[in-house]
Amino acid sequence: MVKSVSLVNNELDTNGFVTTDAINYVTDKHGSVVDVNSVKRSADRISEKTPGRYVVNYRYGKASGKVAVTVRSDVNEGISKTDAKLGKGGNVGKTWFPHELAFRGNYNAQVSSHTYVGTDKHGKKTAKLTTKFYEPNSFSLLEGSQETNVRGNVQGLDVYGQDMVTTNFYGGPESSMDGARGHMVLYQLNQVPKYALQYIPANTLNFQLWKNYVKSIKISPYIKLGHSQSVGSTSRYIYELANWNHTKKPRSNELLQIDKKDMQFKRIWTFAVSNGERKNNRYFLNADVIDDNTMLALFHSKSKHRFEIWKIIRKGNSFKVKEAAATMVT
């Protein structure tokens, strides 16, 4: 179970904290991983509307555990102003998209690295990027449950020094589901040759090589990832902004802290960012981790064609926010 959960006081809370998010993994009496939704809980959700301390009890068979969830008391936390000087923007374009897919149901070793192509709003190619990252075919047996089968459907990627983190889903569309879960994979790049990744677990590698490589690769349990593209890391921790990219209602942002030592949740926070008053909610789909206490997060207002970058600083369990930059696009 996660060590602690701290929630922002958000009167516009429409989702609350889903208590299964605090579960790293659960096994049955045989040691097999089970679906977290089969765990009995004293509460399914904790609302952010009422400050206080709540204890959620969990039980599966004879196993039990509990997690303390605190809703912070400051009703004004995260309320600031969009007062950054407006910068000059460019033209609206389409997002980057994968030109060559490394894995979609194909367990053969890859023959090429990723190539991404950027286009303008008319679909004309304007940029091209070829990476040196070769996704592995799979990290587990081809048969098995989503909880145990680690596929190479990578949605997010971050590099810190010689550590590379990826967020992997059983299937690509799952990243668009509310509460999406998957696996995080941590590579020590100076220990695993870049081209070797494409052969895991292909029989091209002999057993001794495979054994040496996997010593430098860590895999998390089947954990909450959200849409998983907003991942960052520091020397010890991985941070995931586990938000849902299809939400239509105001929500707080959910931040997960994963320890690189065992690839399990240690802490979960929610925070809110609002312009002037709580109803002017900012919900982020992309953020960059600067250090263990600082993030820069990107907000896009489609109706106003405005992009905002917010600096978010955590002090203990509370968050201070300030708009750092803004631009308009035509």
N, C-alpha and C positions, 0 to 999 in steps of 0.2 A: 504494500500500500504506500501511497505517497506520504511524505512526512507532514506536510502542512498545506492547507488551502486557504487563501486570503482573497476575499471578494470585495470589489468596490461597492459603495453604497449608490445604487442606481435606481431611481424611482421609475425609470422607463423600462426596467427589466422586462423582457418578453420571453426569455428563455430560461434564465436561472442557471445554476451550476448543475450539470448532469452528473450524478454521483458515480456512475460507472467510469468517468474520466479519471478518478483517483486510483483505479486498479491497474497495477502493472501487469500482473498475470495471476491466474488461479489454476491449480491442477487438481485432478481427482485422486483417488486413493492409489491409482496405478502410476501416477506421475505424469499423466497426459494433460495437456493444456485444454481448458474448457472455455466456452463462450462466456464472456463476462456478464452477459445479460441473464445467465442462469443463476447468478449469485443473488441471494435474497438481501434486500437492503431496507433499512428502517425508513428511508426517504429516497424517492427517485430523483428529486430536484431540490435545490436550496435556492430560494428567491433572494435577490440582491436588494429588495425593497426595505427590509427591516434589519437594522444593525443588531449584532449579537454573536454569540458563540453557539454553534450547533454541532452535535456529535452524531455522525452517521455510523450505524452498526452494520457490518457485513457478515453474512454466513453462507457457507457452502458445505453441506454435509456436516461433519464435525469440526470443520475449520471455521475460525471466526477472526474478525479484526474490526478496528474502528478508526475513523479519521475525524479530526476536529476541523470544522469549517468556520471561519470567522468572516462576518460581514462588517467591514470597516464603518466607522461612525461619521466621517466627514462627508457631508452631502455635497460640498463644493469641490471635492477632489477631482482634478482633471478638467475643470472649467477654466478656460483661458480666452484669448481673443485672437482672431486672425488679423494680426497687425504687421505681418512681414511685408516688406516692400515688394510690390508685384513686379516680377521679372518678365521679360519679353519671351513669349513662347514661339514654337514652330508650328508646323502643319500636323494635323491629325494623321496618323498612319496605323496600319494594322500591326498587331503584335508579332513577335518572332514565332515561328512555328518550325517543328522538326521536318527537315527535308528527307533525311534518311533515318528510318526508325531502327533502333538497335534490337528491340525485342517486341514482338507482338505475336506470341504463340510459337516462336521459333526457338528451339533449344540448341541450334547449331552455333558454333563459335562465330563471332562477328568477323566480317572481312573488311570493315571500314569503321572509322570513328564517326561521331556525330557531326552532321552538318546542319546548321540552322540558317534560314533565309529570312531576311526582313523585307517587307514591302511597304509601299505608300498606300494611301487610301484608295487608289485606283488598281491596286494589285500588282503594280510594277515592282520588280525586284530592285532594292536599293542598297542592300548590304548582305554580306555572307560571312558566316563564322563556322570554322571547322575546329572542333575540340580535339583534345588528346585523350579523352575519357572513353574507355571501352567498358560498357556495362557487362557484368557477368551474365551468363545464361540464367542461372538460378543458384541460390545458396542452400537449397534443400531438395528433398525428393520430389519427383514430378507429381506424385500422388499425395494427398493430404488435405487438411482443412486450411482455411485462410489464416487461422491462428499460427499454423506451423509451417506453411509453405511460403518461403521468401522468394518472391519473383523479382525480375529485373525491370519492372515498370517504374522508372525513376521520375519523380515529379519535382523534387527540389535538390539542390546541391550547394555545399558550402566548403570552403577550404580555409583552414587556419594553420599556418606553418606547414608541417608535413601531415596534418590530419585532414582527411576529406570525409565529409558526412553526406550521405544521400538519404532521401526519403522514398521508400519503395512500397508500391501497392500490389496486391494480388492481381488486380486488373485496372487498367487506366481509368475507366468511368467512375470507379469507386471514390476517386478523389473529389468528385462533385457532390457526394452524399453528405447530408448533415451528420456530424459526429464521425466522420470517416476515420478508420483505423488502418494502420499499416506497420511496417517495420522501418527502423532507422539502421543504417549500416555505416560503421566507422572504419575507415581504411588508414593504415600508416603507409603513406605513399613511398617513403624511403625504404620500406621493407618489401613492398610488392611491386615488381616490374610492371610498368603501365600496360604492356601488351599481354601480360599474364592474365589480367582480369577477364579478357574475352574467352578464355578457355575454362573458366570455372563454371560447372564441374565437369567439363568435357573430358573424355578419356585420353585427350591429347597430352594431358599432364600425368606424369607418373605419380604414384601415391606419396612418395617422399617430398616431391616438390609441392604437391597440393597441401600436405600437412604443414610444411614450412610457411606457405603463403597464408593459410587460414589462421595461423597464430597471430597475424597482424591485422586481422579483420574481426570486428565485434558487431554483433547483431542484437538489436533491442527485442524485447517481447512485442507482442501485437498490441500497440498502444495507440491512443488518440493522436491524430496528426492534423485534423482539419483538411484543408485543401493542399497543405504540405509544401507549398512553394516558398513559404517564408520561413526559412531555416537559417540560423547563424550559430557561431560557436566561439568559445574562448579557450584558454589553455585547459580548463577542467570541465566546463559544462557546454552542453548543446541547448539552444533555445529555439522553440518552435512557437510561432504565432498561429495557434490552431483554430483559425476562423473558418467560417463557411462562406464560399464565394458566391452563393446564390441566395443569401438571406434577403428578405424584402422588408423586415421589421427592425427597429432599433435593437442593437445588442451591445453588450460590453465586449471588449477584446480579451481573449483568453491566451495567457502566456504560460508555456510549460518549460520547466528546467529539467534537463536530463543529465545525469552524471556519466561522464565518459568511462569511468571505472567499471560500472556494471550495466550501463545503458538503460537505466531505469529512472522513472520520475523521482525527483526529490521534492520539488515544490511546484505549486500551481497558483497563479494569480489571475484575477481579472482586473482590468483597468478601463476607464472611460475617458474619452477626449471629446470635449464639447466647445463650441464657439459661443461664448457669452452666456448661454444657458443650456441646460441638459438636453433640451429637445433638439438642439443643433448637433446631433451626434456624428462623430467621425469613426468609421469602421474601416479597419485597415486590412488589406490583402497582401501587402508587401512591406517588409521591414528589414533593416540592416542592423546587426548587433555591433556596437562599437566596443563595449566591454561588458562586464557582468552587471553593470548598473545603468547602461545607456543604450538606447536604440534611436534610430531615425526611421520613421514610418511614413509611407506615402498614402495620401488620400486623394481620390479622384471624384470630383463632382461632375457627373455627366451633364446635368441640366445647365450648369454654369460654365462648362468647359474649363474647369479650374483644377489644377494640381496643387496640392499642399504637402509640404514636408514638415513633419512635427518631430521635435526632439523630446524624447520621453526618458525621464530620469527616475530610477527607482531608489528610494531611500528606505531600507528595511522592507516593509510591506506596503508602503504608500508610494504614489507616483506623482511627479510634477511634470507638467507639459508646457511646451511653448512652440508656437509656429516658427520654424526656422527659415522657410523659403516658400514662395508661391509663384505660380506662373499661369497664364491663360494661353489656350491654344485656339487656333482658328480652323 
